[in-house]
């Protein structure tokens, strides 16, 4: 008899953790010999279509309820600690017992997991964030509930050693912990006709935390120095209009293109000369990992995740967070000296081996035993 595993997520919107889970579940028949269920707090997002409905049973927590209802109930819980509404809904949906339950994302999934701890032989939770610089989930929980729930898990998985160190600074406990790097699926791509224009690419949600304004300011400097280029910013989010305003203000409409969300940005990534990451905070940047797997030179801000993935500059170029002048200098160096690009392209190819799916699955299976 197959063992039963339940994953819990907030949604399947565009994000690194959601992409990892959708890629894993899409291939679960080949890699995971388990019967898999999925509990989603908010059943929407582009990655939901990738989950094989004939292989994975999906439970929709909100069902057809209004967004206002659960927004109010989350506020009631936050300020009073009353959570019976969530407890009742979880138990209404999930009636089976599991060999393992995994809250794959921080926040609401961890909260929902707390109502199922006694229905699973093994309880795992994933930490994707840097809890020191981006502990956004603390505003969701009543008093010390988040700390208490993490303390009741059987194992905590973090996506990098840096994320583990940050987590321990905030919530040090006696729970067993392990680092498992995210994986990247290397896709085949269409090779576009190469032009003489230097092309940059970046991928991420258009949100403040990704700090794409820094890239725009840097490229203003690059253009003022007389260099020609194209830059594709791939993603969608609440900062779109602000970014478009800055692009227009700096006269970069011909150079910078916002593509919107793309289910598979590989074509743009693989046909670029360089990948840029400008985030304020990253514990593990899936976009950087994808760039390394595509053998692209990487320039990244000095977040803990980027420093770890690039091994403090051995496998990519680092610059101080939010320093557009330094970023512009690094970009110009690479445009002027193609030997730098060639060197880091080889370095990226070397580093890519740590992101293989087989490594991830092997470690996950070992944990589930």
VOPAGU-2260 file (C-alpha; in pm, 1 decimal, decimal comma):
REM VOPAGU-2260
SITE   aa  ch    i         X         Y         Z
SITE  UNK   A    0       0,0       0,0       0,0
SITE  UNK   A    1     129,2     346,0     -92,7
SITE  UNK   A    2     204,9     584,6     187,8
SITE  UNK   A    3     -13,5     897,8     202,8
SITE  UNK   A    4     131,6    1247,8     203,7
SITE  UNK   A    5     -53,3    1579,5     243,5
SITE  UNK   A    6     101,2    1905,6     121,9
SITE  UNK   A    7     -36,6    2240,4     242,2
SITE  UNK   A    8      10,1    2571,8      57,5
SITE  UNK   A    9    -150,3    2914,0      57,8
SITE  UNK   A   10    -215,6    2922,7    -317,9
SITE  UNK   A   11     -47,0    2832,2    -645,3
SITE  UNK   A   12      26,9    3191,0    -741,8
SITE  UNK   A   13     350,5    3291,7    -913,0
SITE  UNK   A   14     628,0    3237,8    -659,7
SITE  UNK   A   15     939,8    3028,9    -615,8
SITE  UNK   A   16     797,1    2788,7    -355,8
SITE  UNK   A   17     478,6    2737,8    -557,1
SITE  UNK   A   18     678,8    2670,5    -873,5
SITE  UNK   A   19     893,2    2412,8    -692,6
SITE  UNK   A   20     587,5    2231,6    -558,3
SITE  UNK   A   21     404,9    2234,3    -891,6
SITE  UNK   A   22     714,0    2098,3   -1069,5
SITE  UNK   A   23     744,4    1825,5    -806,0
SITE  UNK   A   24     378,0    1722,5    -813,3
SITE  UNK   A   25     371,2    1734,2   -1193,1
SITE  UNK   A   26     639,3    1463,3   -1188,8
SITE  UNK   A   27     522,8    1283,7    -874,6
SITE  UNK   A   28     421,2     968,8   -1060,2
SITE  UNK   A   29     781,0     916,7   -1173,2
SITE  UNK   A   30     965,5    1030,1    -862,9
SITE  UNK   A   31     741,1     985,9    -559,6
SITE  UNK   A   32     580,0     653,0    -479,4
SITE  UNK   A   33     317,6     809,1    -255,4
SITE  UNK   A   34     -51,5     888,5    -265,0
SITE  UNK   A   35     -53,9    1268,6    -258,1
SITE  UNK   A   36    -320,4    1516,0    -146,3
SITE  UNK   A   37    -296,2    1894,6    -154,6
SITE  UNK   A   38    -472,0    2141,9      77,4
SITE  UNK   A   39    -483,9    2495,3     -66,6
SITE  UNK   A   40    -606,1    2790,8     136,1
SITE  UNK   A   41    -691,9    2995,0    -173,2
SITE  UNK   A   42    -742,3    2781,2    -484,3
SITE  UNK   A   43    -601,7    3002,7    -756,2
SITE  UNK   A   44    -279,4    3081,6    -937,6
SITE  UNK   A   45    -118,6    2986,3   -1268,8
SITE  UNK   A   46      71,4    2687,8   -1129,5
SITE  UNK   A   47    -251,6    2512,4   -1028,7
SITE  UNK   A   48    -300,2    2399,4   -1389,9
SITE  UNK   A   49      28,4    2204,5   -1376,5
SITE  UNK   A   50     -91,3    1974,6   -1097,2
SITE  UNK   A   51    -221,2    1644,0   -1240,2
SITE  UNK   A   52    -581,1    1621,6   -1113,4
SITE  UNK   A   53    -590,6    1247,0   -1177,8
SITE  UNK   A   54    -289,2    1192,2    -950,6
SITE  UNK   A   55    -327,5    1458,9    -681,0
SITE  UNK   A   56    -647,3    1522,3    -484,9
SITE  UNK   A   57    -691,0    1894,6    -417,1
SITE  UNK   A   58    -885,2    2032,4    -118,3
SITE  UNK   A   59    -993,5    2397,5    -146,3
SITE  UNK   A   60   -1008,0    2551,9     201,3
SITE  UNK   A   61   -1205,2    2864,1     107,8
SITE  UNK   A   62   -1441,5    2673,1    -121,0
SITE  UNK   A   63   -1676,0    2936,1    -266,9
SITE  UNK   A   64   -1670,4    3163,9      37,0
SITE  UNK   A   65   -1614,5    3536,2      -6,8
SITE  UNK   A   66   -1267,0    3679,0      40,3
SITE  UNK   A   67   -1411,9    3918,8     298,2
SITE  UNK   A   68   -1528,1    3633,9     522,9
SITE  UNK   A   69   -1182,7    3481,3     570,0
SITE  UNK   A   70   -1012,8    3820,6     581,5
SITE  UNK   A   71   -1234,3    3908,8     878,6
SITE  UNK   A   72   -1180,1    3569,4    1042,5
SITE  UNK   A   73    -801,6    3602,8    1005,6
SITE  UNK   A   74    -820,9    3940,7    1180,3
SITE  UNK   A   75   -1038,8    3794,5    1456,6
SITE  UNK   A   76    -781,4    3519,4    1512,0
SITE  UNK   A   77    -486,7    3761,7    1500,0
SITE  UNK   A   78    -623,7    3989,5    1772,5
SITE  UNK   A   79    -825,5    3748,6    1990,0
SITE  UNK   A   80    -672,7    3404,3    1933,9
SITE  UNK   A   81   -1014,0    3260,3    1839,1
SITE  UNK   A   82    -948,1    2998,8    1570,9
SITE  UNK   A   83   -1240,5    2756,9    1590,8
SITE  UNK   A   84   -1361,8    2863,1    1244,3
SITE  UNK   A   85   -1034,2    2746,2    1089,2
SITE  UNK   A   86   -1025,2    2430,9    1301,1
SITE  UNK   A   87   -1377,2    2332,4    1194,5
SITE  UNK   A   88   -1312,2    2391,7     824,2
SITE  UNK   A   89    -987,3    2192,9     825,5
SITE  UNK   A   90   -1154,5    1898,0     998,7
SITE  UNK   A   91   -1450,4    1920,2     763,5
SITE  UNK   A   92   -1217,3    1884,0     463,6
SITE  UNK   A   93    -944,5    1650,9     591,5
SITE  UNK   A   94   -1091,1    1336,0     742,9
SITE  UNK   A   95    -810,2    1091,2     664,1
SITE  UNK   A   96    -488,0    1022,2     848,1
SITE  UNK   A   97    -153,7    1062,7     672,8
SITE  UNK   A   98     191,0     913,9     693,8
SITE  UNK   A   99     328,9    1264,6     651,3
SITE  UNK   A  100     189,4    1618,5     641,4
SITE  UNK   A  101     404,8    1894,6     492,2
SITE  UNK   A  102     329,8    2266,5     520,1
SITE  UNK   A  103     536,4    2369,2     220,1
SITE  UNK   A  104     517,5    2745,9     268,9
SITE  UNK   A  105     531,5    2972,8     574,2
SITE  UNK   A  106     233,4    3159,1     717,0
SITE  UNK   A  107    -122,1    3031,8     664,1
SITE  UNK   A  108     -10,0    2677,8     564,0
SITE  UNK   A  109     177,5    2644,6     894,9
SITE  UNK   A  110    -131,6    2771,5    1078,8
SITE  UNK   A  111    -359,3    2518,6     903,2
SITE  UNK   A  112    -104,2    2245,6     969,4
SITE  UNK   A  113    -144,1    2305,3    1344,1
SITE  UNK   A  114    -496,7    2157,3    1328,4
SITE  UNK   A  115    -368,2    1837,9    1164,9
SITE  UNK   A  116     -66,9    1752,4    1379,3
SITE  UNK   A  117    -244,1    1458,9    1541,6
SITE  UNK   A  118    -359,5    1318,6    1206,4
SITE  UNK   A  119     -10,7    1248,8    1074,0
SITE  UNK   A  120     269,4    1015,9    1176,6
SITE  UNK   A  121     529,9    1269,8    1062,8
SITE  UNK   A  122     490,5    1648,5    1046,6
SITE  UNK   A  123     732,5    1849,6     831,4
SITE  UNK   A  124     740,6    2219,1     749,3
SITE  UNK   A  125     944,1    2412,5     491,2
SITE  UNK   A  126    1108,3    2749,9     551,7
SITE  UNK   A  127    1181,8    2944,8     232,3
SITE  UNK   A  128    1231,4    3291,8     383,6
SITE  UNK   A  129    1504,3    3482,2     560,5
SITE  UNK   A  130    1330,7    3532,7     896,1
SITE  UNK   A  131    1573,9    3809,8     997,9
SITE  UNK   A  132    1524,4    4046,6     702,2
SITE  UNK   A  133    1180,6    3936,4     577,4
SITE  UNK   A  134     975,8    3784,6     860,8
SITE  UNK   A  135     646,8    3883,4     701,0
SITE  UNK   A  136     449,5    3593,4     854,5
SITE  UNK   A  137     467,7    3723,1    1211,2
SITE  UNK   A  138     180,2    3965,3    1144,1
SITE  UNK   A  139     -52,7    3669,7    1073,0
SITE  UNK   A  140     -28,6    3492,9    1407,6
SITE  UNK   A  141    -176,4    3558,8    1750,3
SITE  UNK   A  142      95,1    3636,8    2004,7
SITE  UNK   A  143     345,3    3344,3    2019,0
SITE  UNK   A  144     142,2    3095,9    1813,1
SITE  UNK   A  145     391,7    3084,0    1525,0
SITE  UNK   A  146     678,8    3001,5    1760,2
SITE  UNK   A  147     466,8    2736,0    1935,9
SITE  UNK   A  148     354,7    2566,1    1613,2
SITE  UNK   A  149     710,1    2541,4    1477,3
SITE  UNK   A  150     810,7    2390,9    1810,3
SITE  UNK   A  151     555,6    2110,0    1766,6
SITE  UNK   A  152     685,7    1995,6    1427,1
SITE  UNK   A  153     885,8    1674,9    1386,7
SITE  UNK   A  154    1125,4    1833,8    1139,7
SITE  UNK   A  155    1190,7    2175,3     986,9
SITE  UNK   A  156    1337,6    2192,7     635,3
SITE  UNK   A  157    1508,5    2512,7     521,3
SITE  UNK   A  158    1611,7    2590,5     164,4
SITE  UNK   A  159    1961,8    2709,8     253,6
SITE  UNK   A  160    2211,5    2711,1     537,5
SITE  UNK   A  161    2164,6    3087,0     561,3
SITE  UNK   A  162    1787,9    3045,3     601,1
SITE  UNK   A  163    1850,9    2794,2     879,8
SITE  UNK   A  164    2079,6    3036,1    1063,1
SITE  UNK   A  165    1823,8    3316,3    1029,9
SITE  UNK   A  166    1541,0    3092,8    1151,7
SITE  UNK   A  167    1741,6    2990,2    1456,9
SITE  UNK   A  168    1806,7    3354,0    1542,4
SITE  UNK   A  169    1430,7    3415,2    1559,5
SITE  UNK   A  170    1287,4    3078,7    1671,6
SITE  UNK   A  171    1560,6    2857,5    1809,1
SITE  UNK   A  172    1406,5    2529,3    1929,9
SITE  UNK   A  173    1494,7    2162,9    1972,4
SITE  UNK   A  174    1315,7    2045,4    1657,1
SITE  UNK   A  175    1533,7    1847,4    1416,5
SITE  UNK   A  176    1630,7    2062,7    1116,1
SITE  UNK   A  177    1775,9    1993,3     772,8
SITE  UNK   A  178    1877,3    2195,0     467,3
SITE  UNK   A  179    1746,9    2080,3     127,4
SITE  UNK   A  180    1824,8    2301,0    -172,3
SITE  UNK   A  181    1544,4    2365,3    -418,6
SITE  UNK   A  182    1573,8    2200,7    -758,5
SITE  UNK   A  183    1553,1    2336,9   -1111,3
SITE  UNK   A  184    1410,3    2158,8   -1414,9
SITE  UNK   A  185    1631,0    2229,0   -1714,6
SITE  UNK   A  186    1389,4    2295,7   -1999,8
SITE  UNK   A  187    1456,6    2280,4   -2368,8
SITE  UNK   A  188    1424,8    2620,4   -2527,7
SITE  UNK   A  189    1400,5    2791,9   -2860,2
SITE  UNK   A  190    1723,3    2964,2   -2957,4
SITE  UNK   A  191    1643,5    3307,5   -3092,2
SITE  UNK   A  192    1848,1    3474,5   -3359,7
SITE  UNK   A  193    2136,6    3643,9   -3177,6
SITE  UNK   A  194    2167,3    4019,9   -3209,5
SITE  UNK   A  195    2459,1    4246,8   -3126,3
SITE  UNK   A  196    2263,7    4411,6   -2845,4
SITE  UNK   A  197    2370,9    4312,5   -2495,4
SITE  UNK   A  198    2069,9    4151,2   -2325,7
SITE  UNK   A  199    1992,6    4130,7   -1955,8
SITE  UNK   A  200    1717,1    3936,3   -1784,7
SITE  UNK   A  201    1562,3    3927,6   -1439,4
SITE  UNK   A  202    1273,0    3723,1   -1300,9
SITE  UNK   A  203    1049,0    3778,2   -1000,0
SITE  UNK   A  204     727,7    3916,3    -857,8
SITE  UNK   A  205     695,1    4289,9    -918,8
SITE  UNK   A  206     696,6    4368,0    -547,6
SITE  UNK   A  207     902,7    4602,5    -330,5
SITE  UNK   A  208    1109,0    4315,7    -184,2
SITE  UNK   A  209    1255,2    4241,3    -530,9
SITE  UNK   A  210    1381,5    4601,8    -565,0
SITE  UNK   A  211    1361,8    4622,3    -944,6
SITE  UNK   A  212    1378,2    5003,0    -908,8
SITE  UNK   A  213    1749,5    4957,2    -830,3
SITE  UNK   A  214    1801,3    4781,9   -1165,2
SITE  UNK   A  215    1617,0    5058,7   -1349,5
SITE  UNK   A  216    1828,8    5326,6   -1181,0
SITE  UNK   A  217    2146,3    5131,3   -1264,0
SITE  UNK   A  218    2048,9    5095,4   -1628,6
SITE  UNK   A  219    1989,6    5470,8   -1646,0
SITE  UNK   A  220    2358,7    5510,7   -1556,7
SITE  UNK   A  221    2462,3    5246,0   -1810,5
SITE  UNK   A  222    2270,4    5426,1   -2086,6
SITE  UNK   A  223    2421,6    5761,3   -1987,7
SITE  UNK   A  224    2766,0    5602,3   -2032,5
SITE  UNK   A  225    2675,3    5536,5   -2397,3
SITE  UNK   A  226    2607,8    5161,8   -2385,9
SITE  UNK   A  227    2325,5    4991,6   -2575,8
SITE  UNK   A  228    2126,4    4706,6   -2423,0
SITE  UNK   A  229    1790,9    4535,6   -2378,5
SITE  UNK   A  230    1654,6    4425,6   -2042,3
SITE  UNK   A  231    1359,2    4194,0   -1984,2
SITE  UNK   A  232    1188,2    4205,5   -1643,9
SITE  UNK   A  233     975,9    3891,3   -1621,4
SITE  UNK   A  234     699,1    3883,4   -1362,9
SITE  UNK   A  235     383,1    4052,5   -1242,5
SITE  UNK   A  236     280,4    4233,1    -924,8
SITE  UNK   A  237     163,5    4544,9    -747,6
SITE  UNK   A  238     471,8    4751,1    -839,3
SITE  UNK   A  239     410,1    4739,3   -1215,1
SITE  UNK   A  240     284,1    5097,7   -1247,9
SITE  UNK   A  241     563,4    5239,1   -1032,6
SITE  UNK   A  242     821,8    5056,2   -1241,4
SITE  UNK   A  243     665,6    5177,5   -1566,7
SITE  UNK   A  244     666,4    5532,3   -1430,9
SITE  UNK   A  245    1039,7    5513,9   -1354,8
SITE  UNK   A  246    1118,3    5352,2   -1690,0
SITE  UNK   A  247     942,3    5639,6   -1866,8
SITE  UNK   A  248    1092,7    5905,5   -1637,5
SITE  UNK   A  249    1447,2    5782,4   -1707,9
SITE  UNK   A  250    1389,4    5750,8   -2083,6
SITE  UNK   A  251    1432,7    5373,3   -2089,3
SITE  UNK   A  252    1114,6    5270,0   -2270,8
SITE  UNK   A  253    1313,3    5130,5   -2565,9
SITE  UNK   A  254    1557,0    4942,6   -2344,0
SITE  UNK   A  255    1349,0    4788,9   -2062,5
SITE  UNK   A  256    1052,7    4559,5   -2129,2
SITE  UNK   A  257     810,3    4429,9   -1865,9
SITE  UNK   A  258     689,0    4099,7   -2008,6
SITE  UNK   A  259     434,4    4019,2   -1737,3
SITE  UNK   A  260     412,7    3673,8   -1581,3
SITE  UNK   A  261     538,0    3389,2   -1799,6
SITE  UNK   A  262     472,9    3026,6   -1707,7
SITE  UNK   A  263     806,9    2935,6   -1860,2
SITE  UNK   A  264    1054,8    3226,0   -1889,2
SITE  UNK   A  265    1331,9    2992,8   -2008,5
SITE  UNK   A  266    1334,7    3129,2   -2363,4
SITE  UNK   A  267    1416,0    3480,4   -2245,0
SITE  UNK   A  268    1662,8    3359,3   -1982,8
SITE  UNK   A  269    1856,6    3134,3   -2217,2
SITE  UNK   A  270    1879,0    3397,3   -2488,3
SITE  UNK   A  271    2014,0    3664,8   -2255,2
SITE  UNK   A  272    2379,2    3750,3   -2191,1
SITE  UNK   A  273    2339,8    3793,2   -1816,6
SITE  UNK   A  274    2097,0    3751,4   -1525,2
SITE  UNK   A  275    2047,3    4021,5   -1259,7
SITE  UNK   A  276    1901,5    3989,3    -907,3
SITE  UNK   A  277    1841,8    4305,0    -702,8
SITE  UNK   A  278    1636,7    4176,9    -406,1
SITE  UNK   A  279    1640,8    4325,2     -57,8
SITE  UNK   A  280    1602,4    3974,9      88,4
SITE  UNK   A  281    1646,8    3620,6     -44,7
SITE  UNK   A  282    1702,7    3299,3     151,7
SITE  UNK   A  283    1719,8    3096,2    -169,0
SITE  UNK   A  284    1659,5    3265,2    -502,4
SITE  UNK   A  285    1502,0    3015,5    -740,5
SITE  UNK   A  286    1558,0    3265,2   -1022,2
SITE  UNK   A  287    1934,0    3270,2    -952,2
SITE  UNK   A  288    1936,1    2889,1    -945,3
SITE  UNK   A  289    1753,4    2883,3   -1280,7
SITE  UNK   A  290    2010,2    3123,2   -1425,8
SITE  UNK   A  291    2297,2    2904,3   -1305,5
SITE  UNK   A  292    2133,7    2595,1   -1456,9
SITE  UNK   A  293    2098,7    2789,8   -1782,6
SITE  UNK   A  294    2475,9    2863,1   -1752,8
SITE  UNK   A  295    2418,5    3236,7   -1739,6
SITE  UNK   A  296    2655,2    3478,6   -1562,4
SITE  UNK   A  297    2481,3    3622,4   -1254,4
SITE  UNK   A  298    2507,9    3961,3   -1085,7
SITE  UNK   A  299    2320,2    3964,2    -752,6
SITE  UNK   A  300    2270,1    4182,9    -448,0
SITE  UNK   A  301    2435,5    4054,2    -129,7
SITE  UNK   A  302    2136,8    3878,3      25,6
SITE  UNK   A  303    2213,9    3573,2     239,5
SITE  UNK   A  304    2068,6    3343,3     -26,4
SITE  UNK   A  305    2264,1    3493,0    -314,7
SITE  UNK   A  306    2588,2    3488,1    -115,9
SITE  UNK   A  307    2537,7    3118,8     -40,7
SITE  UNK   A  308    2434,7    3013,1    -392,1
SITE  UNK   A  309    2718,4    3211,3    -549,4
SITE  UNK   A  310    2959,1    3109,8    -271,6
SITE  UNK   A  311    3046,9    3468,5    -182,0
SITE  UNK   A  312    3138,9    3562,5    -537,1
SITE  UNK   A  313    3304,1    3242,1    -656,5
SITE  UNK   A  314    3016,6    3155,8    -891,2
SITE  UNK   A  315    2878,5    3500,5    -965,0
SITE  UNK   A  316    2924,0    3873,7    -911,7
SITE  UNK   A  317    2788,4    4035,7    -594,3
SITE  UNK   A  318    2709,0    4400,4    -518,3
SITE  UNK   A  319    2586,1    4586,6    -211,2
SITE  UNK   A  320    2207,8    4584,6    -168,4
SITE  UNK   A  321    2032,2    4882,6    -332,3
SITE  UNK   A  322    2357,5    5028,9    -467,5
SITE  UNK   A  323    2270,3    5120,8    -826,0
SITE  UNK   A  324    2611,1    5279,8    -893,1
SITE  UNK   A  325    2797,6    4960,5    -804,7
SITE  UNK   A  326    2549,3    4751,1   -1004,4
SITE  UNK   A  327    2596,3    4977,0   -1307,4
SITE  UNK   A  328    2974,8    4939,5   -1277,5
SITE  UNK   A  329    2946,7    4559,7   -1265,6
SITE  UNK   A  330    2720,4    4553,2   -1571,3
SITE  UNK   A  331    2952,6    4783,2   -1768,5
SITE  UNK   A  332    3253,5    4569,7   -1671,3
SITE  UNK   A  333    3083,8    4267,0   -1826,0
SITE  UNK   A  334    2973,0    4455,6   -2136,3
SITE  UNK   A  335    3323,8    4592,4   -2190,1
SITE  UNK   A  336    3514,9    4272,4   -2111,0
SITE  UNK   A  337    3352,6    3960,2   -2254,4
SITE  UNK   A  338    3619,3    3743,5   -2086,7
SITE  UNK   A  339    3445,9    3814,7   -1755,9
SITE  UNK   A  340    3120,2    3683,4   -1903,7
SITE  UNK   A  341    3287,3    3371,8   -2040,2
SITE  UNK   A  342    3449,5    3297,8   -1704,3
SITE  UNK   A  343    3126,4    3324,4   -1507,4
SITE  UNK   A  344    2940,9    3123,6   -1768,2
SITE  UNK   A  345    3177,5    2834,1   -1693,8
SITE  UNK   A  346    3133,5    2894,6   -1319,9
SITE  UNK   A  347    2754,9    2880,3   -1355,3
SITE  UNK   A  348    2776,3    2548,9   -1537,4
SITE  UNK   A  349    2991,6    2411,4   -1256,9
SITE  UNK   A  350    2752,9    2528,0    -982,8
SITE  UNK   A  351    2436,2    2402,0   -1157,0
SITE  UNK   A  352    2489,8    2041,8   -1043,0
SITE  UNK   A  353    2362,2    2113,5    -689,8
SITE  UNK   A  354    2011,3    2194,0    -820,5
SITE  UNK   A  355    1927,7    1858,3    -979,5
SITE  UNK   A  356    1579,0    1718,2    -914,3
SITE  UNK   A  357    1719,6    1375,4    -827,8
SITE  UNK   A  358    1914,9    1523,9    -535,9
SITE  UNK   A  359    1601,7    1689,0    -397,2
SITE  UNK   A  360    1387,3    1376,0    -432,9
SITE  UNK   A  361    1651,1    1152,7    -276,1
SITE  UNK   A  362    1674,2    1378,1      29,5
SITE  UNK   A  363    1296,5    1409,1      57,0
SITE  UNK   A  364    1248,0    1033,3      39,6
SITE  UNK   A  365    1511,9     987,3     307,9
SITE  UNK   A  366    1322,5    1227,9     534,7
SITE  UNK   A  367     991,6    1049,7     473,4
SITE  UNK   A  368    1128,0     705,7     565,6
